[in-house]
């Protein structure tokens, strides 16, 4: 197992380099430039001002030179400074936003796992029953409902009409004056809608995957044998069938790790949450190359780590895979 992990980690290095080369070229080919925001709308900014800004940001060098300089800094976890007026280091901006995004997405993932897996298992066991058909309708609604539209409806209902929940930000204005219990309640109220909205789409998809996998597994001969031996149905379903049905789900969970950033763009923008998704969206609009590359680099790392975690989960869930790896 240790040798397998070492090979996978070593193979990640050229993959990361290839991903960063492609993303670096693509974002520089996009229309517009970081200097455009400062000069295009300023009639006093002439050609010399644009050239000074290009030189200041290092954009006057050839593209391959820019990439090598960026890669040299990244080795020391230095993503450079933002092109925005504050000029803050990119790593500081990411440190400020990343915990919020992780908190929201981890809570959403816990909601998805705690609901989708039992829902998929029960739907498979009670195939074609009223429960199965009802959950199928619910899942189709979840697939068809746009996340931004559902978020706006929930904001209107629970925030504007009923006034039960806040509709923007992550803390109230008087958050620092609250007691510890008050801070927990206030944070929970602000996170409730984003977490549930973020979990809604994933809940629908994962429950269907779990149902289809369970339907395939419970038809296998070893499940028939387990029932023939007189094992309780509960043990047959949850100890034998569900464990094998979880293998494809583990892959989906591993691939969902990079969505901690990408999937947050919509609801963080709608709910005005200062997370990584919103930072990425604003950085793309302002052509803030260092921040965009820093976030995409982290996304690439998360993607590869997600694949690695999925393989480890496979080995832990299936002894046959574990023996083959060792």
Secondary structure, DSSP 8 states (H G I E B T S, - for coil): -HHHHHHHHHHHHHHHHHHHHHHHHHHHHSSS-TTHHHHTT-TT--HHHHHHHHHHHTTTS-HHHHHHHHHHHHTTT---B-SSTT--BHHHHHHHHHHHHHHHHHHHHHHHHHHHHHHHHHHHHTTTSHHHHHHHHHHHHHHHS-HHHHHHHHIIIIIIIS--S--SSSS-TTGGGS-HHHHHHHHHHHHHHHHHHHHHHHHHHHHHHHHHHHHHHTTSHHHHHHHHTT--HHHIIIIIIHHHHHHHHHHHHHHTTTHHHHTHHHHHHHTT--SHHHHHHHHHHTT-HHHHHHHHHHHHHHHHHHHHHHHHHHHHH-HHHHHHH-
